[in-house]
């Protein structure tokens, strides 16, 4: 018989809670059959949850908490996911949005989209609409509001130290009208200067470099290990496995070396904003 394959708790949010469910179930000395007894769900369904292939519905979360004596842990997770949907965040991003507010530092690499913490409402609206062309105006505005609210952390008593690395194509690609692009770039420059954040641009002339792929975010905390988050179009992956976070961290440090200096990067952004203002963006 092949050995059992344990779920990788670092792969994504469902995998984390699936691994926790298996841990708590085995700690209680229960089989899947025994845990499923009295619920409206079958053993295959619970097995898929433990493997991180399905999310846990509220009725099962209540059953599991009662059966395992986990003091509402799984019910609270379902409630968090429900609130995330209501707040306008994607469910897979709910944990990341919460972590941002408690982080000591937030560092991002953005090769394709301006990071959410630096976006204007006009840019966020254009990006959301492009990704969800069939969404109602109400749905779009809810997501835009949620994204704008995230930037409120810069006004908190202990805001995180913020460091962002952007690809130059982000400031050259006219995702908005010239006027709106100018507003976006001016907003980025002002936020970086007023919050004493650090921003770097990887120039289009740069040779091959690490992270020539999707968006990446690192977060450190005063009372918890660092985590790394990677996002694609309709999913996100939160990684806290120390060895893997360290590997990504080293690649991020190499990326810094390939980028322009912070001052040169801000100068480039402000020059690009002026070009858009004058209706003469560089091709």
C-alpha positions as CSV (number, residue, x, y, z in Angstrom):
1,X,0.0,0.0,0.0
2,X,1.4,3.4,-0.9
3,X,2.3,5.7,1.9
4,X,-0.2,8.4,2.8
5,X,0.4,11.8,1.2
6,X,0.0,14.6,3.7
7,X,-1.3,17.9,2.5
8,X,1.1,20.7,2.0
9,X,-0.2,23.3,4.4
10,X,1.9,26.0,2.8
11,X,0.4,25.6,-0.6
12,X,-2.7,27.8,-0.2
13,X,-5.4,28.8,2.3
14,X,-7.6,25.7,1.8
15,X,-4.6,23.4,2.2
16,X,-3.7,25.1,5.5
17,X,-7.1,24.5,7.0
18,X,-7.3,21.1,5.5
19,X,-4.0,20.1,7.2
20,X,-5.3,21.6,10.4
21,X,-8.5,19.5,10.1
22,X,-6.5,16.3,9.7
23,X,-4.3,17.2,12.6
24,X,-7.2,17.9,14.9
25,X,-9.1,14.8,13.8
26,X,-6.1,12.5,14.4
27,X,-5.4,14.2,17.7
28,X,-8.9,13.3,18.7
29,X,-8.3,9.8,17.6
30,X,-11.2,9.8,15.0
31,X,-11.4,8.3,11.6
32,X,-13.0,10.2,8.7
33,X,-16.0,7.9,9.0
34,X,-16.4,8.8,12.7
35,X,-16.0,12.5,12.0
36,X,-18.6,12.4,9.2
37,X,-21.1,10.6,11.4
38,X,-24.0,13.0,12.2
39,X,-23.2,15.4,9.5
40,X,-24.8,15.8,6.1
41,X,-21.5,15.2,4.3
42,X,-19.8,12.0,3.2
43,X,-16.3,10.7,3.8
44,X,-15.1,11.6,0.3
45,X,-16.2,15.2,0.9
46,X,-14.2,15.4,4.2
47,X,-11.2,13.8,2.5
48,X,-11.2,16.4,-0.2
49,X,-11.3,19.2,2.4
50,X,-8.3,17.6,4.3
51,X,-6.4,17.5,1.0
52,X,-7.1,21.2,0.4
53,X,-9.2,20.4,-2.7
54,X,-12.5,21.9,-1.3
55,X,-13.5,24.6,1.1
56,X,-15.4,23.8,4.2
57,X,-19.1,24.9,4.3
58,X,-20.5,26.5,7.4
59,X,-22.7,23.6,8.4
60,X,-19.8,21.2,8.4
61,X,-17.6,23.7,10.2
62,X,-20.0,23.8,13.1
63,X,-20.2,20.0,13.1
64,X,-16.5,19.6,13.1
65,X,-15.9,22.1,15.9
66,X,-18.4,20.3,18.1
67,X,-17.1,16.9,17.3
68,X,-13.4,17.8,17.7
69,X,-13.8,20.4,20.5
70,X,-12.0,23.1,18.5
71,X,-13.8,25.9,20.2
72,X,-15.3,27.4,17.0
73,X,-12.0,27.5,15.1
74,X,-13.4,26.2,11.8
75,X,-16.7,28.2,12.1
76,X,-14.7,31.4,12.5
77,X,-12.7,30.6,9.4
78,X,-15.9,30.2,7.4
79,X,-17.2,33.5,8.8
80,X,-13.9,35.2,7.9
81,X,-14.3,33.9,4.3
82,X,-17.9,35.1,4.2
83,X,-16.9,38.6,5.4
84,X,-14.1,38.6,2.9
85,X,-16.6,38.1,0.1
86,X,-18.9,40.8,1.5
87,X,-16.0,43.2,1.9
88,X,-15.0,43.0,-1.7
89,X,-11.9,40.9,-1.4
90,X,-11.5,37.6,-3.1
91,X,-11.7,34.7,-0.5
92,X,-8.1,33.6,-1.2
93,X,-6.9,37.1,-0.4
94,X,-8.8,37.5,2.9
95,X,-5.9,36.3,5.0
96,X,-3.4,38.4,3.2
97,X,-5.5,41.6,3.6
98,X,-5.7,40.9,7.4
99,X,-2.0,40.2,7.6
100,X,-1.1,43.4,5.9
101,X,-2.6,45.4,8.7
102,X,-0.4,43.7,11.3
103,X,2.8,43.4,9.4
104,X,6.1,45.1,10.3
105,X,7.1,45.2,6.7
106,X,5.5,44.7,3.3
107,X,7.6,44.2,0.2
108,X,6.2,43.7,-3.2
109,X,7.3,42.8,-6.8
110,X,4.8,43.9,-9.4
111,X,5.7,43.0,-13.0
112,X,2.2,43.4,-14.5
113,X,-0.1,45.5,-12.3
114,X,0.5,48.4,-9.9
115,X,0.3,46.9,-6.3
116,X,-3.1,47.4,-4.6
117,X,-1.6,49.6,-1.9
118,X,-0.4,52.1,-4.5
119,X,-3.5,52.2,-6.8
120,X,-5.9,55.0,-7.4
121,X,-9.6,54.3,-7.6
122,X,-9.6,54.9,-11.3
123,X,-6.8,52.4,-11.9
124,X,-8.4,49.8,-9.6
125,X,-11.7,50.2,-11.4
126,X,-10.1,49.7,-14.8
127,X,-8.3,46.6,-13.6
128,X,-11.3,45.0,-11.9
129,X,-13.5,45.7,-14.9
130,X,-10.9,44.2,-17.2
131,X,-10.7,41.0,-15.1
132,X,-14.5,40.8,-14.6
133,X,-16.2,42.2,-17.7
134,X,-19.6,40.7,-16.8
135,X,-19.6,42.0,-13.2
136,X,-22.3,44.5,-12.2
137,X,-21.3,48.1,-11.4
138,X,-22.1,47.4,-7.8
139,X,-19.7,44.4,-7.7
140,X,-17.0,46.4,-9.3
141,X,-17.4,49.3,-6.9
142,X,-17.3,47.0,-3.9
143,X,-14.0,45.6,-5.0
144,X,-12.6,49.1,-5.7
145,X,-13.7,50.3,-2.2
146,X,-12.1,47.3,-0.6
147,X,-8.8,47.9,-2.4
148,X,-8.8,51.6,-1.5
149,X,-9.5,50.8,2.1
150,X,-6.3,48.7,2.3
151,X,-4.2,51.8,1.9
152,X,-5.6,53.2,5.2
153,X,-2.9,51.1,7.0
154,X,-0.4,53.8,6.0
155,X,-2.2,56.1,8.4
156,X,-2.2,53.7,11.3
157,X,-0.2,54.2,14.5
158,X,2.5,51.7,13.4
159,X,2.3,51.4,9.6
160,X,4.4,48.7,8.0
161,X,7.7,49.5,6.3
162,X,6.8,49.4,2.6
163,X,9.1,48.5,-0.3
164,X,7.8,48.0,-3.8
165,X,9.7,47.0,-7.0
166,X,7.8,47.7,-10.2
167,X,8.6,46.8,-13.8
168,X,9.1,49.9,-16.0
169,X,6.3,48.7,-18.4
170,X,3.8,49.5,-15.7
171,X,4.4,53.2,-16.0
172,X,4.7,53.1,-19.8
173,X,1.6,51.0,-20.6
174,X,-1.4,53.4,-20.8
175,X,-3.9,51.5,-18.8
176,X,-5.9,54.7,-18.4
177,X,-6.3,58.0,-20.2
178,X,-3.3,60.3,-20.1
179,X,-4.8,62.4,-17.3
180,X,-5.7,59.4,-15.2
181,X,-2.2,57.9,-15.8
182,X,-0.7,61.1,-14.6
183,X,-2.8,61.0,-11.5
184,X,-1.8,57.4,-10.8
185,X,1.9,58.1,-11.1
186,X,1.7,61.3,-9.1
187,X,-0.2,59.4,-6.4
188,X,2.5,56.7,-6.3
189,X,5.3,59.3,-6.0
190,X,3.5,61.3,-3.3
191,X,2.6,58.2,-1.2
192,X,6.2,56.9,-1.4
193,X,7.6,60.2,-0.3
194,X,5.1,61.0,2.5
195,X,5.2,57.5,4.0
196,X,9.0,57.2,3.6
197,X,8.5,54.1,1.7
198,X,11.0,52.7,-0.9
199,X,10.1,52.1,-4.5
200,X,12.4,50.8,-7.3
201,X,11.9,50.4,-11.0
202,X,13.3,47.5,-13.0
203,X,14.1,49.2,-16.3
204,X,13.0,47.7,-19.6
205,X,16.7,47.5,-20.6
206,X,17.5,45.1,-17.7
207,X,18.7,41.7,-18.7
208,X,17.2,38.5,-17.4
209,X,16.5,38.7,-13.7
210,X,14.8,36.7,-10.9
211,X,11.1,36.8,-10.5
212,X,10.3,37.1,-14.2
213,X,6.8,35.9,-13.4
214,X,3.7,37.0,-11.4
215,X,3.2,39.3,-8.5
216,X,4.9,38.5,-5.2
217,X,4.5,40.0,-1.7
218,X,6.6,39.4,1.5
219,X,5.4,40.2,5.0
220,X,7.3,40.1,8.3
221,X,5.8,40.3,11.8
222,X,6.9,41.0,15.3
223,X,5.4,37.8,16.7
224,X,5.2,35.4,13.8
225,X,7.4,34.0,11.1
226,X,7.6,35.8,7.7
227,X,5.3,34.7,4.9
228,X,5.3,35.1,1.1
229,X,2.3,35.5,-1.1
230,X,2.1,34.9,-4.9
231,X,-0.9,35.7,-7.0
232,X,-2.2,34.9,-10.4
233,X,-5.4,35.9,-12.1
234,X,-8.0,34.0,-10.1
235,X,-6.0,32.4,-7.3
236,X,-3.4,33.2,-4.7
237,X,-0.9,31.1,-2.7
238,X,0.3,32.0,0.8
239,X,3.6,30.3,1.7
240,X,5.0,30.1,5.2
241,X,7.4,27.2,4.9
242,X,10.7,28.7,6.1
243,X,13.0,27.1,3.6
244,X,10.9,28.1,0.7
245,X,10.3,31.7,2.0
246,X,14.1,32.0,2.3
247,X,14.6,30.9,-1.3
248,X,12.1,33.5,-2.5
249,X,13.7,36.1,-0.2
250,X,17.1,35.6,-1.8
251,X,15.6,35.9,-5.3
252,X,13.9,39.2,-4.2
253,X,17.2,40.5,-3.0
254,X,18.8,39.8,-6.3
255,X,15.9,41.6,-8.0
256,X,16.6,44.7,-5.9
257,X,20.2,44.7,-7.3
258,X,18.8,44.6,-10.9
259,X,16.5,47.6,-10.2
260,X,17.2,51.4,-10.4
261,X,18.0,53.2,-7.2
262,X,15.0,54.6,-5.2
263,X,15.8,58.2,-6.1
264,X,16.3,57.4,-9.8
265,X,13.1,55.4,-9.8
266,X,11.0,58.2,-8.3
267,X,12.5,60.6,-10.8
268,X,11.4,58.3,-13.6
269,X,7.9,58.1,-12.3
270,X,7.6,61.8,-11.9
271,X,8.9,62.4,-15.4
272,X,6.5,59.9,-16.8
273,X,3.6,61.6,-15.0
274,X,4.7,64.9,-16.5
275,X,4.8,63.4,-20.0
276,X,1.2,62.1,-19.5
277,X,0.1,65.5,-18.3
278,X,1.5,67.0,-21.4
279,X,-0.1,64.4,-23.6
280,X,3.3,63.1,-24.7
281,X,3.8,59.7,-23.0
282,X,6.9,57.9,-24.2
283,X,6.3,55.0,-26.6
